[in-house]
Amino acid sequence: MEILIVGGNGGIGLAMVQQAAARFPHARLHATYRKQKPSWSHPHVIWYRVDVTQDANVKALSEQIEHVDWLVNCVGMLHTKEKGPEKNLSSLDADFFQQTIMVNTLPGLLLAKYFTPKLKRSAAPKFAAISAKVGSISDNQLGGWYSYRASKAALNMFLKTMSIEWHRMVKHGTVLSLHPGTTDTALSAPFQANVPEGKLFTPESVAKDLLRLIENATPQDSGAFWAYDGALLAW
Ligand SMILES: NC(=O)c1ccc[n+]([C@@H]2O[C@H](COP(=O)([O-])OP(=O)(O)OC[C@H]3O[C@@H](n4cnc5c(N)ncnc54)[C@H](OP(=O)(O)O)[C@@H]3O)[C@@H](O)[C@H]2O)c1
């Protein structure tokens, strides 16, 4: 089995690489980072430096990897050094919105485009992306976080639409949108104050949950939006 984990240097991404190496000791793992290669290494993990927001980079990555069974995209952003998620309309900013879409939505499209021909050749291909429950339109009670919510809703729509094409063209494949729950990483660090007790998860426990979901998912589940505990989320 060969697994590609995109954004393998992130909080959840690195935990996914480490947990996949432990859970599937015979698998070959491919993992990407953007700037800084993690100091953690493993004999079965091959690292690639890739900016997955760039079409040419994703195309080049697909040309370096011969075979893939699972592709898991863990790339995402909520805030930058300069700007946090918007609390109100007056804080909307065109550049921040575009950057958020570029990081949270675009890589899924590029990865699907260049890796579907490879995944198609697997006996049981799986394409999973880490989304977020706040991308659910019907679950939105609080408002705010305009760019992040919109980018994850767009990602969800992309994954659902892709699952319909896969249902026709890659019938044995499974496409999943996954919500990790609030996880203790750099992304959530400034927003952890109000997380209820027991609801801030470690990257390791989230990675175990998400890998179990991916492993157990079948083509009948394709197009689902799942939380870490297997609960089906509303779009
Ligand atoms: N943590 C949570 O509570 C939580 C909750 C719901 C959903 N999520 C989702 O889970 C996923 C993983 O998040 P995380 O918590 O592990 O965050 P994280 O530790 O900040 O990791 C984010 C990853 O995305 C990459 N990335 C960020 N900006 C990028 C850019 N401009 N271009 C390319 N790559 C970029 C990072 O690479 P660099 O380090 O090189 O920038 C890193 O690999 C994200 O999609 C996030 O939206 C997280």
The ligand as a MOL file (V3000), in Angstrom:
LIG
                    3D

  0  0  0     0  0            999 V3000
M  V30 BEGIN CTAB
M  V30 COUNTS 48 52 0 0 0
M  V30 BEGIN ATOM
M  V30 1 N -6.5950 22.3050 14.4310 0
M  V30 2 C -7.9200 22.3410 14.4430 0
M  V30 3 O -8.5580 22.5360 15.4890 0
M  V30 4 C -8.6980 22.1280 13.1780 0
M  V30 5 C -10.0950 22.1040 13.2440 0
M  V30 6 C -10.8330 21.9040 12.0810 0
M  V30 7 C -10.1630 21.7230 10.8820 0
M  V30 8 N -8.8000 21.7730 10.8490 0 CHG=1
M  V30 9 C -8.1390 21.5860 9.5460 0
M  V30 10 O -7.1320 20.6000 9.6740 0
M  V30 11 C -6.1100 20.8320 8.6820 0
M  V30 12 C -4.7410 20.7650 9.3530 0
M  V30 13 O -4.6460 21.8450 10.2630 0
M  V30 14 P -3.6270 21.8500 11.5030 0
M  V30 15 O -4.4510 22.1030 12.6930 0
M  V30 16 O -2.7330 20.6690 11.4460 0 CHG=-1
M  V30 17 O -2.8160 23.1820 11.1810 0
M  V30 18 P -1.2580 23.4820 11.0850 0
M  V30 19 O -0.5000 22.7720 12.1420 0
M  V30 20 O -1.1570 24.9610 11.0110 0
M  V30 21 O -0.8380 22.8210 9.6650 0
M  V30 22 C -1.2790 23.4030 8.4700 0
M  V30 23 C -0.5930 22.7610 7.2800 0
M  V30 24 O -0.9780 23.4830 6.1060 0
M  V30 25 C 0.2010 23.9610 5.4340 0
M  V30 26 N -0.0120 25.3090 4.8810 0
M  V30 27 C -0.4250 26.4080 5.5360 0
M  V30 28 N -0.4060 27.4770 4.7420 0
M  V30 29 C 0.0280 27.0470 3.5320 0
M  V30 30 C 0.2430 27.6710 2.2940 0
M  V30 31 N 0.0910 28.9940 2.1240 0
M  V30 32 N 0.6360 26.9200 1.2660 0
M  V30 33 C 0.8380 25.6020 1.4210 0
M  V30 34 N 0.6860 24.9410 2.5890 0
M  V30 35 C 0.2770 25.6590 3.6250 0
M  V30 36 C 1.2470 24.0380 6.5060 0
M  V30 37 O 2.5220 24.0460 5.9270 0
M  V30 38 P 3.5900 25.1770 6.4140 0
M  V30 39 O 3.8860 24.8440 7.8340 0
M  V30 40 O 4.7440 25.0070 5.5270 0
M  V30 41 O 2.8900 26.4960 6.2840 0
M  V30 42 C 0.9360 22.7880 7.3240 0
M  V30 43 O 1.4440 21.6550 6.6820 0
M  V30 44 C -6.4440 22.1840 8.0450 0
M  V30 45 O -7.1290 21.9820 6.8250 0
M  V30 46 C -7.4120 22.8130 9.0440 0
M  V30 47 O -8.2850 23.7340 8.4330 0
M  V30 48 C -8.0490 21.9620 11.9650 0
M  V30 END ATOM
M  V30 BEGIN BOND
M  V30 1 1 1 2
M  V30 2 2 2 3
M  V30 3 1 2 4
M  V30 4 1 4 5
M  V30 5 2 4 48
M  V30 6 2 5 6
M  V30 7 1 6 7
M  V30 8 2 7 8
M  V30 9 1 8 9
M  V30 10 1 8 48
M  V30 11 1 9 10
M  V30 12 1 9 46
M  V30 13 1 10 11
M  V30 14 1 11 12
M  V30 15 1 11 44
M  V30 16 1 12 13
M  V30 17 1 13 14
M  V30 18 2 14 15
M  V30 19 1 14 16
M  V30 20 1 14 17
M  V30 21 1 17 18
M  V30 22 2 18 19
M  V30 23 1 18 20
M  V30 24 1 18 21
M  V30 25 1 21 22
M  V30 26 1 22 23
M  V30 27 1 23 24
M  V30 28 1 23 42
M  V30 29 1 24 25
M  V30 30 1 25 26
M  V30 31 1 25 36
M  V30 32 1 26 27
M  V30 33 1 26 35
M  V30 34 2 27 28
M  V30 35 1 28 29
M  V30 36 1 29 30
M  V30 37 2 29 35
M  V30 38 1 30 31
M  V30 39 2 30 32
M  V30 40 1 32 33
M  V30 41 2 33 34
M  V30 42 1 34 35
M  V30 43 1 36 37
M  V30 44 1 36 42
M  V30 45 1 37 38
M  V30 46 2 38 39
M  V30 47 1 38 40
M  V30 48 1 38 41
M  V30 49 1 42 43
M  V30 50 1 44 45
M  V30 51 1 44 46
M  V30 52 1 46 47
M  V30 END BOND
M  V30 END CTAB
M  END
